Amino acid sequence: MLKQFKLNDIRVDVDRCFITRGQESVTVEPRIMDVLAYLAAHPKQVVSQESLFEELWPNTVFSPGSVQRSIAQLRKALGDEAKTPVYIHTHTKRGYSLEVEPLAITTQANHWRWWLFSCLLVLVVTSLLIWINPKADLSFSGKLKPITSSSYYDFMPLYSADGSALAFIRQTEALNQIVVKDLHSSDEKIILSGSDDYQSITWDPSNSSFYVIVRAATGDWVGKISRHGGPLERLFSVDEQGGLWRLDADKRGLYYMLATVPINGRPVTRLKHFDERTKIHTDLLLSRNEFTPYRIALSPDTTMLALAGENASNEVELRLFHIRSAKLSQPFAKLPLGFTEINWQPNNQSLLVHHLNELFIMDLDGKRTDIPYFSYQRIFNPAFHPDGDKIVLSLTRYDTDLIEIGRSDLIQKLVDSAGEDHLARYSPSGSEIAFVSSRTGRSQMFLYQDGQQKLIFDNAENQPIYRAPAWSKDGKRIAFSFGEILYIYSVEDQTIVAHKMPVEFTAVLDWYSDNDDLLIATKRSGSSYFERYQLSRGVAIQLAETGVNFSARLDQEDKLLYRTEEFLFWGERKFSVQSLPPITGSIVPVKGGVLFQSQRDLYLFDGVSAIKLSEKLPESVSELVDAYSTQQMLFYSQPEDNADIVLLE
């Protein structure tokens, strides 16, 4: 097959998974590129769905939806339209064909010399790394092999003790299921199916049954079911405030995390144990200012729990909780604040860590060994095979676009990529949008201007971003933050100035009319705050206390606008949330009041009453993002949200 070729003016790099159109380069996941490479190897030939599936995903149960989804993603990356295709044609009930003859790209000799030099350099560096760190595990290929290939959302994969079976949760449009897959025969057995929301599963120590977290409107509960199916036995319900996070089982019972994370409020987490024989719940650890745990993993020898949590300095800490002594260790590793999952390597000496979409092994001395994987999509729930030579994980495809609803209910898709386009904010004139996109596998900042999308910050170091960018009131500058750095982008000069912020800085949220002052979020001594920050002097004034789940805006008069579980705060006034329609999503200041979404309806609250603006939102949109006025609003599209279980060897 061709490794590099052109389709008209589009350049394709198969090995790097790049598709370049003009000045824009899009990264696609390997399985999508494999489809294009196979079609390019058989140009102007009709290839059936079955042939594609058998060739590219052998030993996997055939799923037409997976092929159709891959073709749809490929068309998006190529800028092709299904109704008027240029590149990929659909032949009803027969298959697909690539109708443009690929033209091989010849690589110049000096490129080959550079490639050879790069390879030698990699070999030298790799050898040096192995010599410096003989424990480093460099055996993982980075290639992902599908274990499931459905059109649904498959997640939480867990091997049986002997590695012969894999259990996971599958969410379909109508039902949720717990599935066990025989890895020798590839047969799948649904052991539980229903409308309940299954959040987490874990094998019991004998591998004869599963424990299941069920999320319900009346509260979370834990059930148990045989691996061969049958009724789901209710073990206990949560009578306390909070939600259940992750289960781990030993011979005595269950370890679990109970968490309360309110909007703009202080989080509280508790590590607990449930004795299955006596039915007694025991508190093991309560969060405090200096450490709030939110992830747990029971060691293979069941003597300790690994904990990941947030410290008072806006960092993620990894610690150990020794079960017999009930003592919490000091942190053995610290990471930048961001989404983290942990699991144990079978050797009981190190952790498998998923942090900010990166995968690595962290030993108990804090030494890190990165694990490569070739995909730009989100990953979740990584877990080792009992032999320690393979990793299974959930690979998601999460695609949201930005849609504008204008006057006369005109609906226009402004930003459409193969990744997640989100965290968007209108300029003060309403003619431009600053937004974040994950289309290349990392969060990057873009500017939508005059109908064009322009990359304004590449984020090569893959730093986390938590909140939408903020515009200065004159529309000349955009403020955004990655990690501990505040960036100011000049729209006129197209330049960026970086400001190293104090350690307590968390994110920038909005810009005051005084163009030197910003609304920021901070964390000081374990407590989170909204603050007014004077950029030129580096001076901050505390405005209100908040929590890790923070969100706030400024209205046209610079009044602070945010809500908690009980109240909507608007400047010096506060309103009971119970007096308003249930708020789902963001609250957005506009002229004349505050705009918010309640399920599929929009409301404008003017400080006296909430006025419904629409009966139902269009089916093409899901969530309000921002608004310039009640006649010009920005929404996320309905997300394409599905996932497969994949194997990393």
Summary of the structure (lengths in Angstrom):
residues: 649
radius of gyration: 25.8
end to end distance: 23.6
largest distance: 73.9
contacts: 2063
relative contact order: 0.09
helix: 10%
strand: 49%
